[in-house]
Amino acid sequence: MLLAIDIGNSNVVFGLFDKDKLIDMWRVHTVVNKTSDEYEAIFRTFLASRNIKIDSISRVVISSVVPSLNFAMRNMIGNLFGVDPLVIAPKIYNKLPIEIRNPYQIGSDLVANATMVSECYDGGSIVVDMGTALTCLAVDGRGKILGVTICPGLKTAMSALSQKTAQLPHVNIEAPPSVLGTNTVHAIQAGVVLGYKGLIASLVNDMKKEIGDDNLNVIATGGLSVVMYPLLKDVFTEREPDLTLKGIRIIGELVLGK
């Protein structure tokens, strides 16, 4: 089996694949000062709880946007599975079915997203990934990355609002009953959640206009896509919550073989 690891700014997500099927997934908070031994203990617990044998995992692929965690994670993989993981980086991009203009200025998570839509979707695509940062990635039908937008994610915006103001609390990220907030919680939710609804719709619309294609696949992914997708069904063509993990798996198979 193949283990895909997505090291993000907020969470590390582990996805276990049997061929092309995602059979299990675990998520832990990203903690940069954790040692490889600590991550190994956590992961051993995950495997034991699912009755998964360590020797059933023969390949490991890592996407990381947190370089300070790479050493600990590679050590953990080596100690636990006895393999050297494939780390998604510019040196392997020439083996992928995508074209990257600035390979040292794009996150490996975006590379995984681009690879996934290039391999699995017909025509061009826009991937809206809702994590710590909210990114909109445009890829044409030949796999060329046309461009990316990056802005603070919903949680990041919500946290900044509560941290930088004296009287505004941190509230749950969910749609309010109305854009007309009648209390503090609903007012913040209206501003952030419904504000981001407009932001996403505007960015996608502007991308379509500049690309000159109104029939692009528009795919929602990332943890908060569960909140935003229902609000933007007229914008998104579908939601694929595990798109990045699946892209990591595909990269592993393209580089290492099936």
Buried (B, 14 or more C-beta within 10 A) or exposed (E): BBBBBBBBBBBBBBBBBEEEEBEBBBEBEBEEEBEBEEBBEBBEEBBEEEEBEEEEBEBBBBBBBBEEBBEBBBBBBBEBBEEEBBBBBBEBBEEBEBBBEEBEEBBBBBBBBBBBBBBBBEEBBBBBBBBBBBBBBBBBBEBBBBEBBEBBBBBBBBBEBBEEEEEBEEBEBEBBEEBEBEEEBBBBBBBBBBBBBEBBBEBBEEBBEEBEBEEBBBBBBBBBBBBBBEBBEEBBBEBBBBBBBBBBBBBBBBBBEE
